[in-house]
Amino acid sequence: MLLRFLPLKVGALLVALLFGFATSSAALSLYSDFVSTDPPAPDQIDGTGWWDGGDPGPPPVYEASVLSWDITIFETYAHYEYTWTHPEHDASYFILEVSENFELDDIVQVYGNLTFPDVEVGTYFDDDDNYQGMPGTVYGVKFDGFSSYTDNLDGTVTETIIFDSTRLPTWGDFYVRCGIHPDSEGGHGVWDAAWNTGFLNGETTRVNDLNDDFHVAVPDTVIPEPNSMLLLGFGLAGLAAARRRSSLH
């Protein structure tokens, strides 16, 4: 369950962001980063079937599963882009944890092949028929379609989900499952499914902008005033520039 947060003054929020950036630059970034099964960090994503960093062979090769996010803050909304790259098979649906007061109207636009009939909000858990392997119960927004889909030359698949929301990001969980058929492992059907390894851990607060608990960025409870969104966007742009300059030295 996501934590509920009180509205923050812009100055205090930017100070907190700068402090988090300065003290924990090796942690995941709330606004643009990724989690993966790829070594040397194999514990960011857990799962079943091929999506657990398994071997899609033949020929026997290791193909990682990677979820990346890129979030841009505009004056009155946040633009969310998620990219899910994984060994085949195709994904069927993708769930992002959201706050308990989140409603479908909090998504103001979807992009590409994704349409609003593909989107719903509800409570999800492993009920033996759906959401196999999900390690707990999550209230989330579920996408039954994707903004784009690409078959890659290395045998992996890349799918994107792109939408706009009035909610700023915080840390939360994701779950995704394939939709073709379960693979046979030891005589038992196992679906390709994946989720962040921090699924059962408590989320950090948004002011602790950087996080080591292997969550992903998801829409928050906070609905800021338009000026706050704009100023926050400027602050994040400065942080991104500082981070790029730091990486060049």
Sequence and secondary structure as in RCSB ss.txt:
>XXXX:A:sequence
MLLRFLPLKVGALLVALLFGFATSSAALSLYSDFVSTDPPAPDQIDGTGWWDGGDPGPPPVYEASVLSWDITIFE
TYAHYEYTWTHPEHDASYFILEVSENFELDDIVQVYGNLTFPDVEVGTYFDDDDNYQGMPGTVYGVKFDGFSSYT
DNLDGTVTETIIFDSTRLPTWGDFYVRCGIHPDSEGGHGVWDAAWNTGFLNGETTRVNDLNDDFHVAVPDTVIPE
PNSMLLLGFGLAGLAAARRRSSLH
>XXXX:A:secstr
         HHHHHHHHHHHHHH TTSEESSEEEEES TT TTSEEEEGGGTT    SS      EEEEEEEE S
S EEEEEEEEEESS EEEEEEE  TT  GGGEEEE TT  GGGEEEEEE   SSSSTT  S EEEEEESS SEEE
E TTSEEEEEEEEEESS EEEE EEEEESS  EEETTEEE  EEEETTTTS    TTS EE S  EEEE S    
HHHHHHHHHHHHHHHHHHHHHHT 
